[in-house]
Amino acid sequence: MKIKPLIFTFILITTFSCAQDRNPTNTENDYQVVVPDLTIPWGFTFLPDGSMLITEKSGEVIHFKDGKKQLISGLPDIYLRGQGGLLDIILHPNYTKTGWIYFSYASSDDDGKGGNTTIGRAKLKNNTFTNWEVLYKATPNSTRGQHFGSRLVFDEEGYLYFTIGDRGDRDLNPQDISKDCGKVYRINDDGSIPNDNPFYNRQGAKKAIYSYGHRNPQGMTLHPETKEIWTHEHGPKGGDEINIIKKGKNYGWPVISYGVNYSGTKFTDLTAKEGMEQPLHYWDPSIAPSGMAFISSDKYGDWKGNLLVGSLKFQYLDMCTIRNGKVVKEERLLDGHGRVRSVEQEPDGFIYVGIENLGIVKLLRQ
């Protein structure tokens, strides 16, 4: 493997914003280090035998089994720049039958300098990835180092959803469905595109697009009861969002936002506009969210049903209590242990969390 270096329309808003520094630290939690000494564990998943596959953003997949780490060979070339690298990993819903493992990563394939987010799949045999297939490659390549996305989720019907950020070109990509980037996509498990996708029959549109107007979604999960696709995404300075993804909808970036430029200047005066979706929740100041999972098991008592979101900026796991479609309470878990990159509930019912420069930890409730 090689690593290559206006008119304002009044809309009733039910969105809730919470000042982040007022969130209390929950002391009823602890953790157990399961996989130590990881740098940026961008994604991870459990194999049926209980071992783990972990992606390091730098371009390595680690197989962790019986307390030992082994690197897996057979990866394609990874484009490593800024936020780009080896990103998410998940198993096919019927993995024991198909053997497919799915990846998101940055690739420099195709014309032009730089790279862009790519979705691929492979099978694992004797610590080597085989049968590698590229299912989707965003174009064109870009030398910008920001906003690659990219999370992967299968829904109950077997469709694969993935996210790609706007690649730092907010004025060109997110609102244009003829262009990749700043979108949530839906494909079949073999990479073909469902003919009921919202823009499948739209001339000039990217047929795999499911929703658009996104900035940089680095969290995505399936709601355990409603089976809706939930995402969160990085805002600019302020305006990180939680969204419920709906077919063909426009989530507004950068026409509407609750954030401002990093310099503090405005790029829009609008927080709402007809035809654009409102977030379920937004953070101001931004927490820099990454990773996302619901607690759906009985391992954590009355925490069941809560949403967990990692914070890169403030270095904790944000536990969001949701009532009637609103985040009504937030609490800090795993506070101060490092940048929380990835969050998953695994088959044993426990929550596992990837923390930069620490490793994969199991969340425990005291």
QUIPE-V328283 format. One record per pair of residues at least 4 apart in sequence whose ideal C-beta (glycine too) atoms are under 7 Angstrom apart, sorted by sequence separation. I is the first residue (numbers start at 1). J is the second residue. D is the distance in Angstrom with one decimal. If there is no record, write none. Layout:
# QUIPE-V328283
i->{I:I}
j->{J:J}
d->{D:D}
This chain:
# QUIPE-V328283
i->{18:46:47:56:80:91:94:95:154:155:166:169:170:172:187:188:193:196:205:223:235:252:253:260:261:283:300:311:322:346:355:18:64:79:80:95:124:125:154:187:195:222:223:235:260:295:311:322:323:46:47:55:56:92:108:154:155:167:173:187:188:199:234:235:260:261:272:298:322:334:345:346:354:355:54:62:63:78:108:122:123:166:172:193:200:222:223:233:310:311:320:321:44:45:53:54:78:92:107:122:123:152:153:166:173:174:186:199:232:233:243:295:296:321:343:344:352:353:44:62:63:106:107:122:173:220:221:232:295:308:309:352:44:53:54:91:92:106:122:152:197:199:220:232:295:320:343:352:353:44:60:61:106:107:151:186:197:220:257:295:308:309:319:43:51:52:89:90:106:120:121:150:151:169:198:219:230:231:256:318:319:342:350:351:41:42:51:104:105:120:150:197:219:254:255:258:294:295:306:307:340:341:350:51:61:89:120:121:149:150:167:193:217:230:231:254:256:257:306:318:319:341:41:42:104:120:149:166:193:217:218:255:256:293:306:307:340:341:38:40:59:88:118:119:148:149:164:165:166:217:218:228:229:256:292:303:316:317:339:35:39:40:87:102:103:119:148:164:165:216:256:292:316:317:338:339:38:87:103:118:147:215:216:239:255:316:337:338:35:39:59:86:102:118:147:164:214:215:239:291:316:334:338:85:101:147:215:238:239:256:289:290:316:338:59:85:100:101:116:117:146:147:163:164:187:236:238:252:255:289:315:337:58:84:101:116:146:177:186:235:237:238:289:290:315:100:101:116:144:161:162:185:235:236:237:288:315:317:99:144:161:185:186:235:236:237:252:258:287:288:315:316:116:142:161:177:185:236:237:250:251:252:288:315:59:115:116:138:178:180:183:184:236:250:251:258:287:317:58:59:78:79:110:114:159:160:178:184:237:250:259:286:287:312:57:78:79:109:112:113:114:177:178:183:249:312:35:57:79:110:112:114:159:160:177:183:311:334:56:77:107:113:182:184:310:333:55:76:77:84:110:117:158:182:183:287:310:55:117:177:182:310:55:108:117:182:184:310:55:81:211:243:159:177:210:211:308:53:79:243:244:317:175:210:211:213:214:242:243:174:175:211:212:213:215:241:242:174:213:214:242:174:211:213:139:174:241:106:138:240:119:138:239:240:308:42:43:45:76:42:43:44:45:104:239:280:42:43:45:104:238:240:281:48:117:184:238:239:240:48:74:104:238:297:136:161:166:198:237:240:291:296:102:165:166:198:290:291:293:295:299:116:136:163:165:235:290:291:292:293:298:299:72:135:165:234:291:293:297:73:74:75:163:234:72:73:74:136:234:3:72:74:76:135:295:70:72:163:232:1:74:102:104:133:293:161:232:84:87:93:184:83:88:90:230:303:82:83:87:88:213:291:63:81:82:83:84:88:90:301:83:93:300:151:149:151:153:155:147:149:151:153:161:163:147:149:151:153:219:224:156:182:218:219:221:223:136:155:218:219:220:221:224:4:219:221:1:155:2:3:4:5:1:4:153:1:3:232:174:174:175:170:171:170:166:219:92:4:17:13:11:8:11:15:20:6:9:15:9:13:16:17:20:15:15:17:20:26:20:44:42:43:41:42:44:46:40:41:46:31:29:26:29:26:54:23:24:25:26:23:24:52:23:16:25:44:16:14:18:41:40:44:39:34:39:41:41:38:37:38:36:35:35:33:34:34:33:34:32:31:32:31:31:32:31:29:30:29:29:30:28:29:28}
j->{22:50:51:60:84:95:98:99:158:159:170:173:174:176:191:192:197:200:209:227:239:256:257:264:265:287:304:315:326:350:359:23:69:84:85:100:129:130:159:192:200:227:228:240:265:300:316:327:328:52:53:61:62:98:114:160:161:173:179:193:194:205:240:241:266:267:278:304:328:340:351:352:360:361:61:69:70:85:115:129:130:173:179:200:207:229:230:240:317:318:327:328:52:53:61:62:86:100:115:130:131:160:161:174:181:182:194:207:240:241:251:303:304:329:351:352:360:361:53:71:72:115:116:131:182:229:230:241:304:317:318:361:54:63:64:101:102:116:132:162:207:209:230:242:305:330:353:362:363:55:71:72:117:118:162:197:208:231:268:306:319:320:330:55:63:64:101:102:118:132:133:162:163:181:210:231:242:243:268:330:331:354:362:363:54:55:64:117:118:133:163:210:232:267:268:271:307:308:319:320:353:354:363:65:75:103:134:135:163:164:181:207:231:244:245:268:270:271:320:332:333:355:56:57:119:135:164:181:208:232:233:270:271:308:321:322:355:356:54:56:75:104:134:135:164:165:180:181:182:233:234:244:245:272:308:319:332:333:355:52:56:57:104:119:120:136:165:181:182:233:273:309:333:334:355:356:56:105:121:136:165:233:234:257:273:334:355:356:54:58:78:105:121:137:166:183:233:234:258:310:335:353:357:105:121:167:235:258:259:276:309:310:336:358:80:106:121:122:137:138:167:168:184:185:208:257:259:273:276:310:336:358:80:106:123:138:168:199:208:257:259:260:311:312:337:123:124:139:167:184:185:208:258:259:260:311:338:340:123:168:185:209:210:259:260:261:276:282:311:312:339:340:141:167:186:202:210:261:262:275:276:277:313:340:85:141:142:164:204:206:209:210:262:276:277:284:313:343:85:86:105:106:137:141:186:187:205:211:264:277:286:313:314:339:85:106:107:137:140:141:142:205:206:211:277:340:64:86:108:139:141:143:188:189:206:212:340:363:86:107:137:143:212:214:340:363:86:107:108:115:141:148:189:213:214:318:341:87:149:209:214:342:88:141:150:215:217:343:89:115:245:277:194:212:245:246:343:89:115:279:280:353:212:247:248:250:251:279:280:212:213:249:250:251:253:279:280:213:252:253:281:214:251:253:180:215:282:148:180:282:162:181:282:283:351:86:87:89:120:87:88:89:90:149:284:325:88:89:91:150:284:286:327:95:164:231:285:286:287:96:122:152:286:345:185:210:215:247:286:289:340:345:152:215:216:248:340:341:343:345:349:167:187:214:216:286:341:342:343:344:349:350:124:187:217:286:343:345:349:127:128:129:217:288:127:128:129:191:289:59:128:130:132:191:351:127:129:220:289:59:132:160:162:191:351:220:292:145:148:154:245:145:150:152:292:365:145:146:150:151:276:354:127:145:146:147:148:152:154:365:148:158:365:217:216:218:220:222:215:217:219:221:229:231:216:218:220:222:289:294:227:253:289:290:292:294:208:227:290:291:292:293:296:77:292:294:75:229:77:78:79:80:77:80:229:78:80:309:253:254:255:253:254:254:253:309:189:108:258:272:272:270:274:278:283:270:273:279:274:278:281:282:285:281:282:284:287:319:314:342:341:342:341:342:344:346:341:342:347:334:333:331:334:332:360:330:331:332:333:331:332:360:332:326:335:354:327:326:330:354:356:360:356:352:357:359:360:359:359:360:359:359:360:359:360:361:361:362:361:361:362:362:363:364:364:363:364:364:365:366:365:366:366}
d->{6.9:6.5:4.9:4.4:6.6:4.1:5.5:6.6:6.4:5.1:5.3:5.1:6.2:6.8:5.8:4.6:6.0:6.9:6.6:6.1:2.9:3.9:6.4:5.9:4.7:5.0:6.3:6.4:6.8:6.2:6.7:6.9:5.5:5.7:4.8:6.9:6.1:5.1:6.9:6.7:5.3:6.2:4.6:4.5:6.5:5.5:5.3:5.7:4.8:5.6:6.5:5.7:6.6:4.7:6.7:5.6:6.6:6.4:5.1:5.7:6.0:3.8:5.9:6.3:5.4:5.5:6.3:6.4:7.0:6.8:5.3:5.6:5.5:6.1:7.0:5.0:4.8:6.0:4.1:4.0:5.2:4.8:6.8:6.6:4.9:6.3:5.7:6.9:5.9:5.6:4.7:5.5:5.7:5.5:6.0:4.5:5.2:4.1:5.5:6.4:4.7:6.7:4.9:4.9:4.0:3.0:6.4:6.3:6.7:5.5:5.8:5.2:6.8:4.0:6.8:5.3:5.6:5.3:6.6:6.3:5.5:4.7:6.9:5.9:4.5:6.6:5.4:6.3:5.5:5.7:4.5:7.0:4.3:6.0:6.3:5.9:6.9:6.8:4.5:5.1:5.9:5.4:7.0:4.9:6.6:5.5:5.4:5.7:6.0:7.0:5.7:4.4:6.1:4.0:6.8:5.9:6.6:4.7:5.7:5.2:5.8:6.4:6.9:4.6:6.3:4.4:6.6:5.2:6.9:6.2:5.4:6.0:5.3:7.0:6.6:6.2:6.7:5.2:6.4:5.7:4.8:3.6:5.3:4.1:5.4:4.9:6.1:6.3:5.7:6.2:5.4:6.4:4.1:6.2:6.3:5.6:5.6:6.6:5.3:4.4:6.0:4.7:6.7:3.7:6.5:5.5:5.0:6.1:4.1:5.7:4.7:4.7:4.5:5.7:5.8:6.3:4.6:7.0:6.3:6.8:5.3:6.9:6.6:4.7:5.5:6.0:4.4:5.2:5.1:6.7:7.0:6.4:5.7:5.2:5.4:6.0:5.7:5.5:6.7:6.2:6.9:4.5:6.2:4.7:6.9:4.8:6.4:6.6:3.6:4.0:6.5:5.2:4.2:5.9:7.0:6.9:4.3:4.2:6.9:6.5:6.0:4.0:4.3:7.0:5.1:4.3:5.7:5.4:6.6:5.5:5.2:5.5:6.5:4.5:4.2:4.2:6.6:5.5:7.0:6.9:3.0:5.2:4.3:4.8:6.0:5.8:5.6:5.1:6.5:6.6:4.1:4.9:4.9:4.7:5.2:5.9:5.7:6.0:4.0:3.9:4.3:6.4:5.5:7.0:6.4:5.1:6.5:6.0:2.7:5.5:5.0:4.8:6.7:4.9:6.1:5.9:4.9:5.8:6.8:4.8:6.9:5.3:5.4:7.0:5.4:6.9:3.9:6.8:6.5:6.4:5.7:6.0:6.7:3.4:6.9:4.1:4.3:5.4:6.6:6.4:5.5:6.2:6.4:5.3:6.8:6.4:6.1:6.4:5.5:6.2:5.3:4.4:6.7:4.2:5.2:6.3:5.6:5.3:4.5:4.2:6.8:5.9:4.1:3.9:6.4:6.5:3.9:4.7:4.1:3.9:5.5:6.6:5.3:5.1:5.3:6.9:5.8:6.0:5.0:6.3:6.9:6.5:3.8:6.8:6.0:5.4:6.2:5.2:4.7:6.0:4.9:5.0:6.3:5.1:5.0:6.0:5.5:6.8:6.2:4.9:5.6:4.1:6.2:4.2:5.2:5.3:5.8:4.5:6.9:6.6:7.0:6.5:5.6:4.5:4.0:6.5:5.5:6.1:4.9:6.3:4.6:4.5:6.6:6.8:5.1:6.8:5.0:5.9:4.4:5.8:4.0:3.7:6.6:5.7:6.2:5.0:5.8:7.0:6.6:6.9:6.4:5.4:6.5:6.4:3.1:6.8:4.8:6.7:6.9:6.1:6.1:4.8:5.9:6.8:6.1:6.4:6.1:6.6:5.4:5.5:5.0:6.9:7.0:6.3:4.9:6.7:6.8:5.3:4.9:6.7:5.2:6.7:6.5:5.7:6.8:6.7:5.1:5.8:3.1:5.3:6.0:6.0:6.9:6.3:6.8:4.3:5.5:5.9:6.4:6.3:6.0:5.1:5.8:4.1:4.5:3.8:4.7:5.2:4.9:5.8:4.3:6.1:6.3:5.0:5.8:6.9:4.9:5.5:3.9:6.3:5.4:5.9:5.7:4.3:6.5:6.6:6.3:5.4:6.8:5.1:3.9:6.8:5.6:6.8:6.5:6.5:6.5:4.4:5.5:4.0:3.9:4.5:4.3:6.9:4.5:6.6:5.7:6.8:5.9:5.8:6.8:5.6:5.6:6.5:6.8:6.7:5.7:5.1:6.6:5.4:6.3:6.4:5.6:6.5:6.6:3.1:6.7:5.9:4.5:6.6:4.5:6.9:6.2:7.0:3.5:5.5:5.2:4.2:6.1:5.5:7.0:5.6:6.9:6.3:6.9:7.0:3.7:5.0:3.3:6.8:4.4:6.2:3.9:6.3:5.5:4.9:3.4:6.4:6.8:4.8:6.7:6.3:6.2:3.3:6.4:5.9:6.1:5.8:4.6:6.3:6.9:6.7:6.0:6.9:6.5:6.6:5.7:6.6:6.7:5.0:5.4:6.1:6.1:4.8:6.9:6.9:2.0:5.4:5.0:5.2:6.7:6.9:6.4:4.8:5.6:6.7:4.6:4.7:7.0:6.6:5.4:6.1:5.0:6.6:6.7:6.4:4.9:6.1:6.9:5.9:6.1:6.3:5.7:6.5:4.1:6.6:3.8:5.6:5.6:5.3:5.0:6.4:6.6:6.3:4.7:6.4:6.2:6.6:4.5:5.7:6.3:5.4:3.8:6.0:3.2:6.1:4.5:6.6:4.7:5.6:5.1:6.6:6.8:6.5:6.3:6.8:4.7:5.9:4.8:6.6:6.8:6.7:7.0:4.3:7.0:6.3:6.3:5.3:6.9:5.8:4.4:6.5:6.7:5.3:6.0:6.3:6.3:5.7:4.4:5.9:5.8:5.5:5.4:6.6:6.1:5.4:5.8:6.7:6.7:6.1:6.0:5.5:5.9:6.3:6.5:4.8:6.1:5.9:6.2:5.9:4.7:4.1:6.7:6.3:6.6:4.6:5.7:4.4:5.6:6.4:6.9:7.0:5.6:5.1:4.8:6.0:5.8:6.9:5.9:3.5:5.3:6.0:6.7:6.7:6.2:6.9:6.0:4.5:6.0:6.7:4.5:4.7:4.0:5.5:5.0:6.3:5.3:5.4:6.3:4.1:4.6:6.3:5.9:6.2:6.0:6.4:4.6:6.6:5.8:5.6:5.9:6.5:5.0}
